Every structure is written in C-alpha cells, then in structure tokens.
C-alpha cells in the first residue's frame, strides 16, 4: 500500500537517503522544521515502513569486491515450485546482491558482486549451474559504472 507523503516528508526522505547518519538537529535544519516535529515525522515514517532500515553503503573495490556482473537465468520449467526453489537457493548466496524474477527473454536477473572474473566463474560453475531449476546462464560484464544509486526519486 502506498503511503501519502507531503512535501516535508519527501524532503526528510531525500535528506536521509543522502546521509542516514545525520543527527535529528541537522535533519530538522535541512528540511525547515524544529527538532521535535522532525523526530516525530521520522518515527512515523519508520513505523509505517516507509523507512525500511538504515545501512552503511560499502565501497566494493576498497574491500576487495571490485567486480559486479549481471547474470540472466533461464529456468528448465515455469512451475511455481521451480521459481520458489530457485529463490530460496539464491537468497543464501552472499554474492547475489540483487535478484529479480522477470518477464521477457530470461526468467531471472541477478546482480552479483565478487572479487574478480575468476571468482565469478567459480561461483557460476560451482553454485549457479548446480541449482536444479537452472537451464542456462548468460553473464554481462559492465565495462564502466556511469551511475549507481540506492536513492529512490521521492
């Protein structure tokens, strides 16, 4: 269910997406509120589930995870049990940063983060190709990142 957001809520969300660690006083100043009403609004956004959680966004290459690949998966069948089995399996792979079931040419799209191309090749052959529901895997390796954002356009 979509929550109704006013202009102040949107300013709060934009500011927190840029810096989730800012103090309530800093946030209140940025959005034009006094601290108490600002804190009440943030708490309400958290309670409603608009703010899902707070995280630290890591710099992959700085911690040895310099390769991101996009992997397209085709299933052997289109049965619900196939999809569910695949989903349960990939949820347990820390290398899979994102996984989407798709319409169109392939059945699933994964964003995988790992150390290098050899490590990805090992992951694909040792794990992805051994999932019983997987028929085929195709991988796209990006040459340059133009934009990568976790911010939603509120």
ABEGO torsion letter per residue (X at the ends): XBBBBBAAAAAAAAAAAABAABBAAAAAAAAGBBAAAAAAAAAAAAAAGABABBBBBBBAAAAGBABBBBBBBBBABABAAAAAAAAAAAAABAABABBBBBBEABABBBBBBBABAAAAAAAAAAAAAABAABABBBBBBBABBABBBABBBX
